[in-house]
Amino acid sequence: MSAPSHDPDLHSHGDTHGVGSRRGYRIGTMLSILLTVIPFWLVMSGAQPAPGWLAGTIFAMALVQIVVHVICFLHLDTRSEGGWTLLAFLFTVVIVVITIGGSVWVMYHLNTNMMPMPGGMEGPVR
C-alpha cells in the first residue's frame, strides 16, 4: 500500500470550507448567548411598553441569531465553494418560506370561506 499523496496541486482550488477559527467560534457563542439572554430578560422582567412590541423584538432577535449561526458556525459565505453553499442555503430558505406562507394562506382562506353550520357547534337543527 502506498502512503496518501499530499500534492498541493490537488488541493489548490480553495477548499477551505468548514474551517473556523477559535475567535470566530467565541464571537458566535457570545452573540448567541447575548441574543438568547436579552429576550429571556425582556419576558421575565415584564417589560412591555406597547402591544406586539415584545413579540416583534423576540422575532427580530431570533432572525439575527439565525444569521449569526449561519455565518459563525455553518461558515456559509460567498467564498466557500465559490458561493454555491450560500446559494443552496438561500434556495432552501425561499422554498421553506413559500411552503409555510402558502400553507398559512390556504388555511386562512379555508377558514374564511367555510360555510357556517346551522345551529352553531351544538349539532344539527331539528
C-alpha positions in Angstrom: 0.0 0.0 0.0 1.2 3.5 -0.7 1.1 6.5 1.5 -1.5 9.2 0.7 -0.3 11.8 -1.6 0.0 15.4 -0.3 0.3 17.1 -3.7 -0.6 20.8 -3.3 -2.0 20.9 -6.8 -4.8 18.6 -5.8 -5.9 20.9 -3.1 -5.3 24.3 -4.7 -8.9 25.0 -5.6 -9.6 27.0 -2.4 -11.1 24.1 -0.4 -11.2 25.8 2.9 -14.8 25.4 3.9 -15.6 24.0 7.3 -12.5 25.5 8.9 -13.3 28.0 11.6 -11.1 30.0 13.9 -11.4 29.9 17.7 -12.0 33.7 17.6 -15.0 33.2 15.2 -16.4 30.5 17.4 -16.0 32.6 20.5 -17.7 35.6 18.9 -20.5 33.4 17.6 -21.0 31.8 21.1 -21.1 35.2 22.8 -23.5 36.7 20.3 -25.7 33.6 20.6 -25.8 33.8 24.4 -26.5 37.6 24.2 -29.3 37.1 21.7 -30.8 34.5 24.0 -30.5 36.3 27.3 -32.0 39.6 26.1 -35.4 38.2 25.0 -35.4 36.0 28.1 -34.8 39.0 30.3 -37.5 41.0 28.5 -40.1 38.3 29.1 -39.1 37.6 32.7 -39.0 41.3 33.7 -42.4 42.0 32.2 -41.2 45.0 30.2 -43.8 45.5 27.5 -44.4 49.2 26.6 -46.7 48.6 23.7 -48.7 45.6 22.5 -46.8 43.5 20.0 -43.5 45.2 20.8 -42.3 42.2 22.8 -43.2 39.6 20.2 -41.6 41.7 17.4 -38.4 42.1 19.5 -38.1 38.4 20.2 -38.8 37.6 16.5 -36.0 40.1 15.4 -33.5 38.7 17.9 -34.3 35.2 16.6 -33.7 36.3 13.0 -30.4 37.9 14.0 -29.4 34.7 15.8 -30.1 32.6 12.7 -27.7 34.9 10.8 -25.0 34.6 13.5 -25.3 30.7 13.4 -25.2 30.6 9.6 -22.0 32.8 9.5 -20.1 31.7 12.6 -20.9 28.0 12.9 -22.1 26.9 9.4 -19.5 29.1 7.6 -21.8 30.0 4.8 -20.4 32.9 2.8 -19.7 33.9 -0.8 -16.1 32.5 -0.5 -16.8 28.9 0.5 -17.1 26.6 -2.6 -17.4 29.5 -4.9 -20.6 30.7 -3.2 -22.6 27.6 -4.1 -23.2 26.6 -0.5 -24.7 30.1 0.2 -26.8 29.9 -3.0 -28.1 26.4 -2.0 -28.9 27.8 1.5 -30.8 30.8 0.1 -32.7 28.5 -2.3 -33.7 26.3 0.7 -34.9 29.4 2.6 -37.0 30.6 -0.3 -38.6 27.1 -0.7 -39.4 27.0 3.1 -40.9 30.5 3.1 -43.1 29.6 0.0 -44.2 26.4 1.6 -45.0 27.9 5.0 -46.5 31.1 3.5 -48.7 29.1 1.1 -49.9 26.8 3.9 -50.9 29.7 6.1 -52.6 31.4 3.1 -54.6 28.2 2.3 -55.6 27.6 5.9 -56.7 31.3 6.3 -58.8 31.2 3.2 -60.3 27.8 4.1 -61.3 29.2 7.5 -62.7 32.5 6.0 -64.7 30.8 3.2 -66.1 27.9 5.3 -69.9 27.8 5.4 -71.3 28.4 8.8 -73.1 25.4 10.4 -76.8 25.9 11.2 -77.2 26.0 15.0 -73.6 26.6 15.7 -71.4 23.9 17.3 -74.3 22.2 19.1 -75.2 20.0 16.2 -77.9 19.8 13.5 -81.1 21.7 13.8 -84.3 19.6 14.2 
